[in-house]
Amino acid sequence: MSHRAKYTPGPAAGARIQKEGDKWTLVLVRDLRHPPTKVWEAITDPEHLREWAPFDPDRNLATVGAVKLTTVGAPKEHVAESQVKRAEAPRLLEYGWGGNDMRWELEPLATGGTRLTLWHNIHRGFISMGAAGWHICFDVLDQLLAGEPLGRIVGPEAMKFDWQRLNVEYAKQFGVEPLNPPSAPRT
């Protein structure tokens, strides 16, 4: 049985929401056992991003400036014209994606690892879906950094890996109704 076939995400954890008026922010925190420089490369280098992220950039994200992010796994291709606003290696990265602001912080841990925190402004209706998707992406990222790549798991492919369960669990934690994407089975 392949490494990917054995993968099952753990329970919904490491996420919270912040609300400021009508603005909702999904905050995800994951402790990784890898140093910040290695995590930085994985969140900025297009080759690494193609292994775990839900989008493909047209350039490295490690410098400020214009970038195009193409969503992967969506029913139809969506290219977002964006801007890397801050890139302070290996600790802070800010850019937009699909009209939503994203902020990545990397904090070194005493163990030699990294605390990765993502703030993702997202529409309230999609917050549990976003948490479920990022949960799986972060699992795939962690395995990639460990040298045991699973391959990107996004879009309809994520349905095969308990995405719907995570969506429901996060919705319950956040006190929102879980939405189902068009290709998801109804619960």
Beta strands, then each sheet from edge to edge (+ up, - down):
strand 1: 15-20
strand 2: 23-32
strand 3: 55-57
strand 4: 65-71
strand 5: 78-88
strand 6: 92-97
strand 7: 100-108
strand 8: 114-121
sheet 1: 1+ 2- 8+ 7- 6+ 5- 4+ 3-
end
